[in-house]
Amino acid sequence: MIRSVIKGIGAAKPERLVKNADLEGIVETSDEWIVQRTGIRQRYIAGEGETTASLGEAAARAALDNAGLTPDDIDLIIVATSTPDNTFPASAVDIQARLGMTHGFAFDMQAVCSGFVYAITTADLYIRGGMAKRVLVIGSETFSRILDWKDRTTCVLFGDGAGAVVLEAGEGRGLTSDRGVLTANLRSDGSHKQKLYVDGGPSSTQTVGYLRMEGREVFKHAVGMVTDVIEAAFSEAGITAADIDWFVPHQANKRIIDATAKKLELPSEKVVITVDQHGNTSAASVPLALATAVGDGRIKQGDLVLLEAMGGGFTWGAVLLRW
Ligand code: UT7
């Protein structure tokens, strides 16, 4: 059977680094509060000329280099983002043009913080369906541009960045020992819209709007929803938490990650945490964490890796893959 195997990975961060202490002059907050409640120590904020498409392009080029491939080898680009450069066209076609590609096709995917997990799942279906051999999957965000910088309950939490992977069709035997995507489970429940949303948009206010979040409410749902979908992935693959080599969760809050790992009985040594380094970068958070753990040699070929995310909508999901 066809399996979608990750051939390369790359990441890109804006130049400007903003430490927690730098925010103390903007809103009434403290490094101590932010670290204690979230685990975040710093984030990168896009400057002039840095956009979702430019960061996505940089991550894509790094992933192609890492895979030893060129844009000519790519059939499809999927960009997971909630902060596109323009309402349309998609950031994916912008990145396609930046890469000098006039073949293939490209589109954006909007599932907020779960965007990368949704996009990997979609890419896997295109590959297994035979419509694409190699897919560039990018998570790229500039949430700093939809933050209300007067709202301390949200502006300290998010950052900008991008991560990308190249997925390629490979041969598998239909076993969990195969390399590539093994299972993908997605969920959404739109009845939670008011807990995490942007208060503007082209068809409602004709403005971009600002992110609004009832943080405590999101927190309350996060652990249960995420562990539920991961347990579905385990049962589908016929494995247990003990089989997982690396847990790479959405990087929103260290307390949510710790509680999820504890509930699943995943030891902390197997959990990749980078939220301290870049804050919540929404759809870019999982590929940024993955790129870190691959780059420092933790994740190696053959490892069983569990990806997970949860965000606005609510949307949530889990992808199990062998590196
Ligand atoms: O990626 C999408 C998914 N999003 C998430 O996963 C976010 C989920 N939620 C969270 O991570 C947490 O709920 C937060 C980090 C947003 C908040 O942590 P919390 O422990 O739930 O705090 P809280 O909202 O209950 O607020 C506690 C106190 C409040 O003061 P009072 O009412 O107790 O006097 C807040 O006003 O902390 C205050 N507070 C702050 N203080 C200093 C809120 N924001 C700040 C701040 N600095 N930035």
py3Dmol code that shows the C-alpha trace and the ligand (Angstrom):
import py3Dmol

protein = """\
ATOM      1  CA  MET A   1       0.000   0.000   0.000  1.00  0.00           C
ATOM      2  CA  ILE A   2       0.993   3.634  -0.458  1.00  0.00           C
ATOM      3  CA  ARG A   3       2.305   5.457   2.625  1.00  0.00           C
ATOM      4  CA  SER A   4       3.040   9.196   2.927  1.00  0.00           C
ATOM      5  CA  VAL A   5       6.590   9.415   4.235  1.00  0.00           C
ATOM      6  CA  ILE A   6       8.207  12.599   5.545  1.00  0.00           C
ATOM      7  CA  LYS A   7      11.295  13.273   3.420  1.00  0.00           C
ATOM      8  CA  GLY A   8      12.337  16.671   4.748  1.00  0.00           C
ATOM      9  CA  ILE A   9      11.555  19.306   7.339  1.00  0.00           C
ATOM     10  CA  GLY A  10      12.311  23.009   7.766  1.00  0.00           C
ATOM     11  CA  ALA A  11      11.421  25.983   9.931  1.00  0.00           C
ATOM     12  CA  ALA A  12      11.558  29.767   9.836  1.00  0.00           C
ATOM     13  CA  LYS A  13      11.166  32.405  12.532  1.00  0.00           C
ATOM     14  CA  PRO A  14      10.939  36.175  12.252  1.00  0.00           C
ATOM     15  CA  GLU A  15      14.073  38.139  13.147  1.00  0.00           C
ATOM     16  CA  ARG A  16      12.637  40.007  16.127  1.00  0.00           C
ATOM     17  CA  LEU A  17      12.798  38.144  19.433  1.00  0.00           C
ATOM     18  CA  VAL A  18      10.465  39.428  22.179  1.00  0.00           C
ATOM     19  CA  LYS A  19      11.092  38.219  25.739  1.00  0.00           C
ATOM     20  CA  ASN A  20       8.363  38.184  28.399  1.00  0.00           C
ATOM     21  CA  ALA A  21      10.020  41.114  30.162  1.00  0.00           C
ATOM     22  CA  ASP A  22       9.661  43.188  26.966  1.00  0.00           C
ATOM     23  CA  LEU A  23       5.867  42.846  27.291  1.00  0.00           C
ATOM     24  CA  GLU A  24       5.850  44.290  30.813  1.00  0.00           C
ATOM     25  CA  GLY A  25       5.964  47.779  29.283  1.00  0.00           C
ATOM     26  CA  ILE A  26       3.032  47.089  26.925  1.00  0.00           C
ATOM     27  CA  VAL A  27       0.415  45.488  29.216  1.00  0.00           C
ATOM     28  CA  GLU A  28       0.146  44.854  32.960  1.00  0.00           C
ATOM     29  CA  THR A  29       1.879  41.499  33.116  1.00  0.00           C
ATOM     30  CA  SER A  30       5.065  39.871  34.383  1.00  0.00           C
ATOM     31  CA  ASP A  31       7.607  37.333  33.243  1.00  0.00           C
ATOM     32  CA  GLU A  32       6.718  35.331  36.367  1.00  0.00           C
ATOM     33  CA  TRP A  33       2.960  35.179  35.535  1.00  0.00           C
ATOM     34  CA  ILE A  34       3.572  34.190  31.912  1.00  0.00           C
ATOM     35  CA  VAL A  35       6.108  31.474  32.781  1.00  0.00           C
ATOM     36  CA  GLN A  36       4.014  30.048  35.635  1.00  0.00           C
ATOM     37  CA  ARG A  37       0.708  29.966  33.745  1.00  0.00           C
ATOM     38  CA  THR A  38       1.975  29.010  30.269  1.00  0.00           C
ATOM     39  CA  GLY A  39       5.650  28.001  30.237  1.00  0.00           C
ATOM     40  CA  ILE A  40       6.293  30.667  27.558  1.00  0.00           C
ATOM     41  CA  ARG A  41       9.566  32.626  27.905  1.00  0.00           C
ATOM     42  CA  GLN A  42       9.847  34.323  24.527  1.00  0.00           C
ATOM     43  CA  ARG A  43       8.264  34.606  21.094  1.00  0.00           C
ATOM     44  CA  TYR A  44       9.245  35.932  17.644  1.00  0.00           C
ATOM     45  CA  ILE A  45       7.226  38.783  16.151  1.00  0.00           C
ATOM     46  CA  ALA A  46       7.145  39.502  12.405  1.00  0.00           C
ATOM     47  CA  GLY A  47       8.609  42.832  11.312  1.00  0.00           C
ATOM     48  CA  GLU A  48       8.193  44.885   8.188  1.00  0.00           C
ATOM     49  CA  GLY A  49       8.308  42.689   5.087  1.00  0.00           C
ATOM     50  CA  GLU A  50       7.855  39.491   7.079  1.00  0.00           C
ATOM     51  CA  THR A  51       4.504  37.871   6.340  1.00  0.00           C
ATOM     52  CA  THR A  52       2.840  34.480   6.453  1.00  0.00           C
ATOM     53  CA  ALA A  53       3.888  33.897   2.832  1.00  0.00           C
ATOM     54  CA  SER A  54       7.505  35.018   3.312  1.00  0.00           C
ATOM     55  CA  LEU A  55       7.941  32.903   6.459  1.00  0.00           C
ATOM     56  CA  GLY A  56       6.189  29.977   4.766  1.00  0.00           C
ATOM     57  CA  GLU A  57       8.483  30.298   1.753  1.00  0.00           C
ATOM     58  CA  ALA A  58      11.582  30.240   3.979  1.00  0.00           C
ATOM     59  CA  ALA A  59      10.355  27.141   5.843  1.00  0.00           C
ATOM     60  CA  ALA A  60       9.437  25.475   2.528  1.00  0.00           C
ATOM     61  CA  ARG A  61      12.898  26.119   1.059  1.00  0.00           C
ATOM     62  CA  ALA A  62      14.509  24.679   4.210  1.00  0.00           C
ATOM     63  CA  ALA A  63      12.305  21.564   4.003  1.00  0.00           C
ATOM     64  CA  LEU A  64      13.093  21.085   0.293  1.00  0.00           C
ATOM     65  CA  ASP A  65      16.832  21.423   0.999  1.00  0.00           C
ATOM     66  CA  ASN A  66      16.541  18.947   3.849  1.00  0.00           C
ATOM     67  CA  ALA A  67      14.763  16.495   1.507  1.00  0.00           C
ATOM     68  CA  GLY A  68      17.302  17.042  -1.293  1.00  0.00           C
ATOM     69  CA  LEU A  69      14.454  18.127  -3.591  1.00  0.00           C
ATOM     70  CA  THR A  70      13.555  21.205  -5.637  1.00  0.00           C
ATOM     71  CA  PRO A  71      10.192  22.928  -6.271  1.00  0.00           C
ATOM     72  CA  ASP A  72      10.037  21.010  -9.590  1.00  0.00           C
ATOM     73  CA  ASP A  73       9.547  17.806  -7.585  1.00  0.00           C
ATOM     74  CA  ILE A  74       6.412  19.080  -5.783  1.00  0.00           C
ATOM     75  CA  ASP A  75       2.863  18.377  -7.036  1.00  0.00           C
ATOM     76  CA  LEU A  76       0.830  20.103  -4.326  1.00  0.00           C
ATOM     77  CA  ILE A  77       1.316  22.780  -1.664  1.00  0.00           C
ATOM     78  CA  ILE A  78      -1.010  22.981   1.321  1.00  0.00           C
ATOM     79  CA  VAL A  79      -0.593  25.930   3.695  1.00  0.00           C
ATOM     80  CA  ALA A  80      -2.251  25.706   7.093  1.00  0.00           C
ATOM     81  CA  THR A  81      -2.904  29.256   8.262  1.00  0.00           C
ATOM     82  CA  SER A  82      -5.496  31.541   9.837  1.00  0.00           C
ATOM     83  CA  THR A  83      -3.450  34.643   9.065  1.00  0.00           C
ATOM     84  CA  PRO A  84      -3.055  34.729   5.251  1.00  0.00           C
ATOM     85  CA  ASP A  85      -1.368  37.738   3.630  1.00  0.00           C
ATOM     86  CA  ASN A  86      -4.635  38.518   1.825  1.00  0.00           C
ATOM     87  CA  THR A  87      -8.230  37.347   2.113  1.00  0.00           C
ATOM     88  CA  PHE A  88      -7.499  35.805  -1.277  1.00  0.00           C
ATOM     89  CA  PRO A  89      -5.659  34.413  -3.153  1.00  0.00           C
ATOM     90  CA  ALA A  90      -4.427  31.715  -0.808  1.00  0.00           C
ATOM     91  CA  SER A  91      -0.988  32.088   0.766  1.00  0.00           C
ATOM     92  CA  ALA A  92      -0.270  28.684  -0.791  1.00  0.00           C
ATOM     93  CA  VAL A  93      -0.395  30.094  -4.349  1.00  0.00           C
ATOM     94  CA  ASP A  94       1.695  33.053  -3.215  1.00  0.00           C
ATOM     95  CA  ILE A  95       4.329  30.611  -1.918  1.00  0.00           C
ATOM     96  CA  GLN A  96       3.979  28.545  -5.114  1.00  0.00           C
ATOM     97  CA  ALA A  97       4.881  31.669  -7.133  1.00  0.00           C
ATOM     98  CA  ARG A  98       7.722  32.601  -4.761  1.00  0.00           C
ATOM     99  CA  LEU A  99       9.163  29.114  -5.328  1.00  0.00           C
ATOM    100  CA  GLY A 100       8.934  29.658  -9.102  1.00  0.00           C
ATOM    101  CA  MET A 101       6.383  26.881  -9.563  1.00  0.00           C
ATOM    102  CA  THR A 102       3.806  27.131 -12.330  1.00  0.00           C
ATOM    103  CA  HIS A 103       2.884  23.445 -12.273  1.00  0.00           C
ATOM    104  CA  GLY A 104       0.810  21.526  -9.756  1.00  0.00           C
ATOM    105  CA  PHE A 105      -1.752  23.112  -7.452  1.00  0.00           C
ATOM    106  CA  ALA A 106      -1.890  24.848  -4.090  1.00  0.00           C
ATOM    107  CA  PHE A 107      -4.467  25.813  -1.495  1.00  0.00           C
ATOM    108  CA  ASP A 108      -4.822  27.035   2.091  1.00  0.00           C
ATOM    109  CA  MET A 109      -6.362  25.075   4.931  1.00  0.00           C
ATOM    110  CA  GLN A 110      -8.098  26.843   7.789  1.00  0.00           C
ATOM    111  CA  ALA A 111      -8.390  24.867  11.003  1.00  0.00           C
ATOM    112  CA  VAL A 112      -6.656  27.409  13.276  1.00  0.00           C
ATOM    113  CA  CYS A 113      -4.203  25.715  15.701  1.00  0.00           C
ATOM    114  CA  SER A 114      -5.130  22.268  14.333  1.00  0.00           C
ATOM    115  CA  GLY A 115      -4.281  23.402  10.789  1.00  0.00           C
ATOM    116  CA  PHE A 116      -1.048  21.446  10.429  1.00  0.00           C
ATOM    117  CA  VAL A 117      -2.629  18.202  11.649  1.00  0.00           C
ATOM    118  CA  TYR A 118      -5.553  18.756   9.237  1.00  0.00           C
ATOM    119  CA  ALA A 119      -3.130  19.558   6.392  1.00  0.00           C
ATOM    120  CA  ILE A 120      -0.970  16.452   6.950  1.00  0.00           C
ATOM    121  CA  THR A 121      -4.147  14.369   6.951  1.00  0.00           C
ATOM    122  CA  THR A 122      -5.282  15.994   3.688  1.00  0.00           C
ATOM    123  CA  ALA A 123      -1.871  15.575   2.046  1.00  0.00           C
ATOM    124  CA  ASP A 124      -1.874  11.902   3.043  1.00  0.00           C
ATOM    125  CA  LEU A 125      -5.241  11.409   1.327  1.00  0.00           C
ATOM    126  CA  TYR A 126      -4.027  13.112  -1.889  1.00  0.00           C
ATOM    127  CA  ILE A 127      -0.937  10.881  -1.890  1.00  0.00           C
ATOM    128  CA  ARG A 128      -2.768   7.661  -1.113  1.00  0.00           C
ATOM    129  CA  GLY A 129      -5.464   8.588  -3.643  1.00  0.00           C
ATOM    130  CA  GLY A 130      -2.780   8.909  -6.313  1.00  0.00           C
ATOM    131  CA  MET A 131      -3.358  12.602  -7.120  1.00  0.00           C
ATOM    132  CA  ALA A 132       0.040  13.718  -5.828  1.00  0.00           C
ATOM    133  CA  LYS A 133       3.422  12.061  -5.313  1.00  0.00           C
ATOM    134  CA  ARG A 134       5.071  14.796  -3.273  1.00  0.00           C
ATOM    135  CA  VAL A 135       3.290  17.384  -1.138  1.00  0.00           C
ATOM    136  CA  LEU A 136       4.711  20.386   0.624  1.00  0.00           C
ATOM    137  CA  VAL A 137       2.775  20.911   3.852  1.00  0.00           C
ATOM    138  CA  ILE A 138       3.402  24.266   5.519  1.00  0.00           C
ATOM    139  CA  GLY A 139       2.100  25.735   8.780  1.00  0.00           C
ATOM    140  CA  SER A 140       2.706  29.488   8.735  1.00  0.00           C
ATOM    141  CA  GLU A 141       1.251  32.210  10.935  1.00  0.00           C
ATOM    142  CA  THR A 142       1.590  35.866  11.857  1.00  0.00           C
ATOM    143  CA  PHE A 143      -0.807  35.941  14.823  1.00  0.00           C
ATOM    144  CA  SER A 144       0.882  39.130  16.074  1.00  0.00           C
ATOM    145  CA  ARG A 145      -1.174  40.909  13.384  1.00  0.00           C
ATOM    146  CA  ILE A 146      -4.539  39.786  14.806  1.00  0.00           C
ATOM    147  CA  LEU A 147      -3.686  40.341  18.473  1.00  0.00           C
ATOM    148  CA  ASP A 148      -5.237  43.097  20.526  1.00  0.00           C
ATOM    149  CA  TRP A 149      -2.038  44.472  22.080  1.00  0.00           C
ATOM    150  CA  LYS A 150      -4.130  46.038  24.880  1.00  0.00           C
ATOM    151  CA  ASP A 151      -5.530  42.647  25.968  1.00  0.00           C
ATOM    152  CA  ARG A 152      -3.068  40.996  28.354  1.00  0.00           C
ATOM    153  CA  THR A 153      -5.128  37.793  28.472  1.00  0.00           C
ATOM    154  CA  THR A 154      -4.233  37.028  24.836  1.00  0.00           C
ATOM    155  CA  CYS A 155      -1.323  39.144  23.547  1.00  0.00           C
ATOM    156  CA  VAL A 156       1.315  37.500  25.765  1.00  0.00           C
ATOM    157  CA  LEU A 157       0.445  34.014  24.526  1.00  0.00           C
ATOM    158  CA  PHE A 158       1.081  34.041  20.782  1.00  0.00           C
ATOM    159  CA  GLY A 159       4.002  34.367  18.374  1.00  0.00           C
ATOM    160  CA  ASP A 160       4.822  34.176  14.663  1.00  0.00           C
ATOM    161  CA  GLY A 161       6.674  31.527  12.663  1.00  0.00           C
ATOM    162  CA  ALA A 162       6.494  28.759  10.089  1.00  0.00           C
ATOM    163  CA  GLY A 163       7.356  25.092   9.712  1.00  0.00           C
ATOM    164  CA  ALA A 164       7.163  22.800   6.676  1.00  0.00           C
ATOM    165  CA  VAL A 165       7.500  19.167   5.710  1.00  0.00           C
ATOM    166  CA  VAL A 166       7.737  17.349   2.380  1.00  0.00           C
ATOM    167  CA  LEU A 167       5.604  14.206   2.220  1.00  0.00           C
ATOM    168  CA  GLU A 168       6.408  11.635  -0.462  1.00  0.00           C
ATOM    169  CA  ALA A 169       4.607   8.498  -1.644  1.00  0.00           C
ATOM    170  CA  GLY A 170       6.390   5.392  -0.398  1.00  0.00           C
ATOM    171  CA  GLU A 171       5.707   1.663  -0.196  1.00  0.00           C
ATOM    172  CA  GLY A 172       4.227   0.138   2.930  1.00  0.00           C
ATOM    173  CA  ARG A 173       2.909  -3.251   3.984  1.00  0.00           C
ATOM    174  CA  GLY A 174      -0.079  -1.961   5.894  1.00  0.00           C
ATOM    175  CA  LEU A 175       1.643  -2.537   9.234  1.00  0.00           C
ATOM    176  CA  THR A 176       2.469  -0.125  12.062  1.00  0.00           C
ATOM    177  CA  SER A 177       6.130  -0.865  11.321  1.00  0.00           C
ATOM    178  CA  ASP A 178       5.726   0.991   7.976  1.00  0.00           C
ATOM    179  CA  ARG A 179       7.322   4.406   7.627  1.00  0.00           C
ATOM    180  CA  GLY A 180       4.896   7.283   6.994  1.00  0.00           C
ATOM    181  CA  VAL A 181       1.462   8.393   8.183  1.00  0.00           C
ATOM    182  CA  LEU A 182      -0.243   5.479   9.942  1.00  0.00           C
ATOM    183  CA  THR A 183      -3.477   6.980  11.272  1.00  0.00           C
ATOM    184  CA  ALA A 184      -5.180  10.361  11.221  1.00  0.00           C
ATOM    185  CA  ASN A 185      -8.158  11.324  13.355  1.00  0.00           C
ATOM    186  CA  LEU A 186      -9.824  14.723  13.047  1.00  0.00           C
ATOM    187  CA  ARG A 187     -12.665  16.305  15.014  1.00  0.00           C
ATOM    188  CA  SER A 188     -14.495  19.621  15.165  1.00  0.00           C
ATOM    189  CA  ASP A 189     -17.392  21.090  17.104  1.00  0.00           C
ATOM    190  CA  GLY A 190     -18.525  24.519  15.953  1.00  0.00           C
ATOM    191  CA  SER A 191     -20.758  25.057  18.982  1.00  0.00           C
ATOM    192  CA  HIS A 192     -17.629  26.271  20.836  1.00  0.00           C
ATOM    193  CA  LYS A 193     -17.042  29.172  18.425  1.00  0.00           C
ATOM    194  CA  GLN A 194     -17.435  31.957  21.001  1.00  0.00           C
ATOM    195  CA  LYS A 195     -14.647  30.592  23.223  1.00  0.00           C
ATOM    196  CA  LEU A 196     -11.920  31.288  20.672  1.00  0.00           C
ATOM    197  CA  TYR A 197     -12.538  33.395  17.575  1.00  0.00           C
ATOM    198  CA  VAL A 198     -11.550  36.516  15.654  1.00  0.00           C
ATOM    199  CA  ASP A 199     -14.101  39.320  15.947  1.00  0.00           C
ATOM    200  CA  GLY A 200     -13.873  40.409  12.314  1.00  0.00           C
ATOM    201  CA  GLY A 201     -13.813  39.094   8.768  1.00  0.00           C
ATOM    202  CA  PRO A 202     -14.608  39.969   5.166  1.00  0.00           C
ATOM    203  CA  SER A 203     -18.247  38.905   5.220  1.00  0.00           C
ATOM    204  CA  SER A 204     -19.190  40.114   8.700  1.00  0.00           C
ATOM    205  CA  THR A 205     -17.342  43.327   9.545  1.00  0.00           C
ATOM    206  CA  GLN A 206     -15.201  43.921   6.443  1.00  0.00           C
ATOM    207  CA  THR A 207     -12.244  44.205   8.839  1.00  0.00           C
ATOM    208  CA  VAL A 208      -9.520  41.762   9.857  1.00  0.00           C
ATOM    209  CA  GLY A 209     -10.542  41.747  13.527  1.00  0.00           C
ATOM    210  CA  TYR A 210      -8.802  40.680  16.724  1.00  0.00           C
ATOM    211  CA  LEU A 211      -8.384  37.329  18.412  1.00  0.00           C
ATOM    212  CA  ARG A 212     -10.737  36.839  21.388  1.00  0.00           C
ATOM    213  CA  MET A 213     -10.394  33.936  23.794  1.00  0.00           C
ATOM    214  CA  GLU A 214     -11.976  32.691  26.999  1.00  0.00           C
ATOM    215  CA  GLY A 215      -8.697  31.068  28.007  1.00  0.00           C
ATOM    216  CA  ARG A 216      -9.997  29.235  31.050  1.00  0.00           C
ATOM    217  CA  GLU A 217     -12.851  27.690  29.010  1.00  0.00           C
ATOM    218  CA  VAL A 218     -10.464  26.559  26.253  1.00  0.00           C
ATOM    219  CA  PHE A 219      -8.133  25.097  28.866  1.00  0.00           C
ATOM    220  CA  LYS A 220     -11.025  23.203  30.466  1.00  0.00           C
ATOM    221  CA  HIS A 221     -11.872  21.418  27.202  1.00  0.00           C
ATOM    222  CA  ALA A 222      -8.367  20.967  25.777  1.00  0.00           C
ATOM    223  CA  VAL A 223      -7.012  17.999  27.743  1.00  0.00           C
ATOM    224  CA  GLY A 224     -10.182  15.882  27.486  1.00  0.00           C
ATOM    225  CA  MET A 225     -10.675  16.477  23.766  1.00  0.00           C
ATOM    226  CA  VAL A 226      -7.063  15.812  22.887  1.00  0.00           C
ATOM    227  CA  THR A 227      -6.688  12.652  24.985  1.00  0.00           C
ATOM    228  CA  ASP A 228      -9.955  11.345  23.534  1.00  0.00           C
ATOM    229  CA  VAL A 229      -8.788  11.680  19.922  1.00  0.00           C
ATOM    230  CA  ILE A 230      -5.352  10.235  20.776  1.00  0.00           C
ATOM    231  CA  GLU A 231      -6.979   7.206  22.388  1.00  0.00           C
ATOM    232  CA  ALA A 232      -8.961   6.733  19.150  1.00  0.00           C
ATOM    233  CA  ALA A 233      -5.643   6.817  17.244  1.00  0.00           C
ATOM    234  CA  PHE A 234      -4.109   4.235  19.593  1.00  0.00           C
ATOM    235  CA  SER A 235      -7.033   1.889  19.237  1.00  0.00           C
ATOM    236  CA  GLU A 236      -7.114   2.266  15.423  1.00  0.00           C
ATOM    237  CA  ALA A 237      -3.379   1.486  15.184  1.00  0.00           C
ATOM    238  CA  GLY A 238      -3.542  -1.279  17.810  1.00  0.00           C
ATOM    239  CA  ILE A 239      -0.848   0.326  19.956  1.00  0.00           C
ATOM    240  CA  THR A 240      -0.528   1.782  23.446  1.00  0.00           C
ATOM    241  CA  ALA A 241       1.186   4.875  24.829  1.00  0.00           C
ATOM    242  CA  ALA A 242       4.218   2.698  25.649  1.00  0.00           C
ATOM    243  CA  ASP A 243       4.867   2.235  21.905  1.00  0.00           C
ATOM    244  CA  ILE A 244       5.242   5.982  21.260  1.00  0.00           C
ATOM    245  CA  ASP A 245       8.819   7.244  20.877  1.00  0.00           C
ATOM    246  CA  TRP A 246       7.957  10.968  20.652  1.00  0.00           C
ATOM    247  CA  PHE A 247       4.893  12.988  21.532  1.00  0.00           C
ATOM    248  CA  VAL A 248       4.860  16.270  19.586  1.00  0.00           C
ATOM    249  CA  PRO A 249       1.813  18.230  20.776  1.00  0.00           C
ATOM    250  CA  HIS A 250       0.436  21.632  19.822  1.00  0.00           C
ATOM    251  CA  GLN A 251       2.506  24.204  21.699  1.00  0.00           C
ATOM    252  CA  ALA A 252      -0.066  26.457  23.398  1.00  0.00           C
ATOM    253  CA  ASN A 253       0.540  26.006  27.106  1.00  0.00           C
ATOM    254  CA  LYS A 254       3.008  23.777  28.949  1.00  0.00           C
ATOM    255  CA  ARG A 255       0.379  23.026  31.599  1.00  0.00           C
ATOM    256  CA  ILE A 256      -1.976  21.609  28.939  1.00  0.00           C
ATOM    257  CA  ILE A 257       0.867  19.521  27.449  1.00  0.00           C
ATOM    258  CA  ASP A 258       1.921  18.187  30.865  1.00  0.00           C
ATOM    259  CA  ALA A 259      -1.662  17.306  31.848  1.00  0.00           C
ATOM    260  CA  THR A 260      -2.260  15.532  28.517  1.00  0.00           C
ATOM    261  CA  ALA A 261       0.971  13.534  28.779  1.00  0.00           C
ATOM    262  CA  LYS A 262       0.143  12.577  32.372  1.00  0.00           C
ATOM    263  CA  LYS A 263      -3.373  11.430  31.468  1.00  0.00           C
ATOM    264  CA  LEU A 264      -1.970   9.309  28.618  1.00  0.00           C
ATOM    265  CA  GLU A 265       0.857   8.029  30.857  1.00  0.00           C
ATOM    266  CA  LEU A 266       3.488   9.325  28.434  1.00  0.00           C
ATOM    267  CA  PRO A 267       6.776   9.975  30.286  1.00  0.00           C
ATOM    268  CA  SER A 268       8.042  13.571  30.114  1.00  0.00           C
ATOM    269  CA  GLU A 269      11.311  12.431  28.416  1.00  0.00           C
ATOM    270  CA  LYS A 270       9.227  11.529  25.342  1.00  0.00           C
ATOM    271  CA  VAL A 271       7.417  14.876  25.136  1.00  0.00           C
ATOM    272  CA  VAL A 272       8.759  17.590  22.816  1.00  0.00           C
ATOM    273  CA  ILE A 273       8.190  21.034  24.324  1.00  0.00           C
ATOM    274  CA  THR A 274       9.155  24.222  22.486  1.00  0.00           C
ATOM    275  CA  VAL A 275       6.377  26.574  23.651  1.00  0.00           C
ATOM    276  CA  ASP A 276       8.948  28.238  25.943  1.00  0.00           C
ATOM    277  CA  GLN A 277      10.932  29.247  22.822  1.00  0.00           C
ATOM    278  CA  HIS A 278       8.228  30.613  20.499  1.00  0.00           C
ATOM    279  CA  GLY A 279       4.872  30.854  22.302  1.00  0.00           C
ATOM    280  CA  ASN A 280       1.707  29.658  20.606  1.00  0.00           C
ATOM    281  CA  THR A 281       2.288  29.901  16.846  1.00  0.00           C
ATOM    282  CA  SER A 282      -1.038  28.217  15.977  1.00  0.00           C
ATOM    283  CA  ALA A 283      -0.680  26.071  12.817  1.00  0.00           C
ATOM    284  CA  ALA A 284       3.111  26.536  12.857  1.00  0.00           C
ATOM    285  CA  SER A 285       3.569  25.130  16.354  1.00  0.00           C
ATOM    286  CA  VAL A 286       3.635  21.388  15.606  1.00  0.00           C
ATOM    287  CA  PRO A 287       6.081  21.650  12.648  1.00  0.00           C
ATOM    288  CA  LEU A 288       8.284  24.049  14.651  1.00  0.00           C
ATOM    289  CA  ALA A 289       8.421  21.535  17.515  1.00  0.00           C
ATOM    290  CA  LEU A 290       9.027  18.663  15.073  1.00  0.00           C
ATOM    291  CA  ALA A 291      11.833  20.581  13.331  1.00  0.00           C
ATOM    292  CA  THR A 292      13.499  21.231  16.698  1.00  0.00           C
ATOM    293  CA  ALA A 293      13.399  17.574  17.773  1.00  0.00           C
ATOM    294  CA  VAL A 294      14.584  16.333  14.369  1.00  0.00           C
ATOM    295  CA  GLY A 295      17.295  19.010  14.222  1.00  0.00           C
ATOM    296  CA  ASP A 296      18.745  18.152  17.635  1.00  0.00           C
ATOM    297  CA  GLY A 297      18.754  14.438  16.827  1.00  0.00           C
ATOM    298  CA  ARG A 298      15.994  13.302  19.177  1.00  0.00           C
ATOM    299  CA  ILE A 299      13.618  12.092  16.434  1.00  0.00           C
ATOM    300  CA  LYS A 300      15.318   9.520  14.209  1.00  0.00           C
ATOM    301  CA  GLN A 301      14.252   7.422  11.247  1.00  0.00           C
ATOM    302  CA  GLY A 302      11.994   4.606  12.391  1.00  0.00           C
ATOM    303  CA  ASP A 303      10.667   6.419  15.476  1.00  0.00           C
ATOM    304  CA  LEU A 304       6.932   6.337  16.173  1.00  0.00           C
ATOM    305  CA  VAL A 305       5.748   9.942  16.483  1.00  0.00           C
ATOM    306  CA  LEU A 306       2.394  11.208  17.736  1.00  0.00           C
ATOM    307  CA  LEU A 307       1.259  14.676  16.616  1.00  0.00           C
ATOM    308  CA  GLU A 308      -1.693  16.407  18.242  1.00  0.00           C
ATOM    309  CA  ALA A 309      -3.406  19.791  18.110  1.00  0.00           C
ATOM    310  CA  MET A 310      -6.472  21.609  19.371  1.00  0.00           C
ATOM    311  CA  GLY A 311      -7.726  25.107  18.634  1.00  0.00           C
ATOM    312  CA  GLY A 312     -10.387  27.549  17.502  1.00  0.00           C
ATOM    313  CA  GLY A 313     -13.662  26.090  16.298  1.00  0.00           C
ATOM    314  CA  PHE A 314     -13.108  23.970  18.247  1.00  0.00           C
ATOM    315  CA  THR A 315     -11.009  21.786  15.968  1.00  0.00           C
ATOM    316  CA  TRP A 316      -8.721  19.028  17.167  1.00  0.00           C
ATOM    317  CA  GLY A 317      -6.972  15.930  15.912  1.00  0.00           C
ATOM    318  CA  ALA A 318      -4.086  13.472  16.117  1.00  0.00           C
ATOM    319  CA  VAL A 319      -1.725  11.994  13.536  1.00  0.00           C
ATOM    320  CA  LEU A 320       0.386   8.938  14.197  1.00  0.00           C
ATOM    321  CA  LEU A 321       3.385   8.467  11.927  1.00  0.00           C
ATOM    322  CA  ARG A 322       6.640   6.604  11.704  1.00  0.00           C
ATOM    323  CA  TRP A 323       9.567   8.907  10.899  1.00  0.00           C
TER     324      TRP A 323
END
"""
ligand_1 = """\
48
UT7
O -4.042 27.359 20.675
C -5.396 27.384 20.961
C -5.656 26.843 22.270
N -5.503 27.838 23.274
C -5.103 27.474 24.451
O -4.772 26.326 24.613
C -5.150 28.442 25.595
C -5.818 27.784 26.751
N -5.848 28.560 27.968
C -4.736 28.845 28.653
O -3.632 28.524 28.275
C -4.905 29.525 30.003
O -6.258 29.534 30.360
C -4.362 30.985 30.032
C -2.847 30.946 29.949
C -4.944 31.760 28.858
C -4.747 31.653 31.346
O -4.293 30.888 32.445
P -5.290 30.582 33.652
O -4.514 29.881 34.673
O -6.501 29.905 33.082
O -5.605 32.041 34.190
P -7.008 32.791 34.302
O -7.550 33.109 32.951
O -7.867 32.042 35.251
O -6.532 34.156 34.976
C -5.997 34.195 36.284
C -5.688 35.634 36.649
C -6.845 36.591 36.367
O -6.896 37.502 37.433
P -8.006 37.336 38.591
O -9.323 37.365 37.884
O -7.705 36.022 39.237
O -7.738 38.518 39.456
C -6.426 37.301 35.116
O -6.957 38.591 35.008
O -4.588 36.113 35.878
C -4.922 37.385 35.285
N -4.208 37.502 34.022
C -2.956 37.988 33.934
N -2.094 38.456 34.857
C -0.882 38.860 34.425
C -4.619 37.176 32.783
N -3.670 37.436 31.881
C -2.617 37.942 32.564
C -1.344 38.393 32.193
N -0.508 38.828 33.139
N -0.923 38.362 30.908
"""
view = py3Dmol.view(width=600, height=400)
view.addModel(protein, "pdb")
view.setStyle({"model": 0}, {"cartoon": {"style": "trace"}})
view.addModel(ligand_1, "xyz")
view.setStyle({"model": 1}, {"stick": {}})
view.zoomTo()
view.show()
